[in-house]
Amino acid sequence: MGICYRTPNAKIFEGNTDVLHRNMISEMKDKRFVLIGDFNFPNIDWQIMQCLPTANKETQLFLNCIEDNFLVQHVNVPMRQNSILDLVISESLESVDEVKNI
């Protein structure tokens, strides 16, 4: 089980934290895990697994990482401004029973 926060302000940290996040997620692909947190990717339509036209390169790379590693994103209800920013990611559908927005 892990918790992640991806700041939308890349200038806060030196280096490329997006690459570090993708590498961490890729390393988990063969393990049982649940990763939850605020990833701040508002331009992904998780219902159809596609980036919106307004998405940037990092958004597409993140979505590719999820798909390339055959991972599941379990949140399907927007929580902020019609965007799903808070994600629950795992290696299989069976890893998470239910996600509720309380």
N, C-alpha and C positions, 0 to 999 in steps of 0.2 A: 504494500500500500504506500502510495506517495502523494505528496501535495506539491503543486507547482503554481507559480505566479509568473506570468510573462508581462512585463511592463510595456505599455504602448509607446513609451518614450525611450527609444533605443540610445539616446545620448546620455542616459543616466549611468550606464555601465560601459567600460572599455571592452573592446573585442565584440565578437558576434555571439550574443547569447542565443539567438535563434538557431544557430548551428549546434550549439551545445545541447539545446532542448531536443532537436531532431536526433542527434547522436544518442542521447540518453534513451529516447523512445525506441530507436532502432535496436539498441542493446537489450531491451526488455522483450523483444518479439518472441523468443523461445521460452519465456518464463511465465508463470501465472502471476498476474499483477493487476492492480487497479490504480490508476493515476487520476487524481481529481485536481481541479483548480481553475483559475481564471487565466485563460490563454490569450484573451484579447484578439481574437480573429473574427470580427463581426461580418466579414464578407465571404463567409462560407455558408452555403445552403446545405445543411447536414441531411436533409430529407433526400436530396438527389446526389449528394456527395460531389458538388461542383462549386467552384468559386464564382462569385458574382462578378460582373464586368468591372466593378470598381476595385477589385482585389489587387493587391500588390504582389510582387514576386515572392516575398516571404510567406504570404498566405498560401500561394499555390504550392510552394515547397513543403509547407507543413501538411497540407492535405495529401500531397504525394507520399509523404512519409507515413501517414496513417494507412493509406491504401497499399503502398508497397510492402508494408509489414503485416498486412491482413489483420489490422486491428479494428476494434469496434468502438464507436463513440455512442454513448447511451442516452445523452440528453436530447430530447426532441421538442422541448417547450422553450420558446424565447423567454428570457428573464429580464432583459434590458433593451428597450427601444427596438423590439422585434428582432433582436440578435441573440444568438446562443453563444455567449462568451465563456460561461462556466461549463467545463466539459468533464465527463467521466469516461475515461479511455481504458479499455482492457483488451486482453488477447482473445476473448470469446464472449458470445452473447450470454452464456451460462454464468459468467463471473459476477454479473450484477443482476439481482432479482428485479429491483424496481427503483426508479428515480422519481422523487416527488419534489415539486416546487411548493414550499410551505410559506 
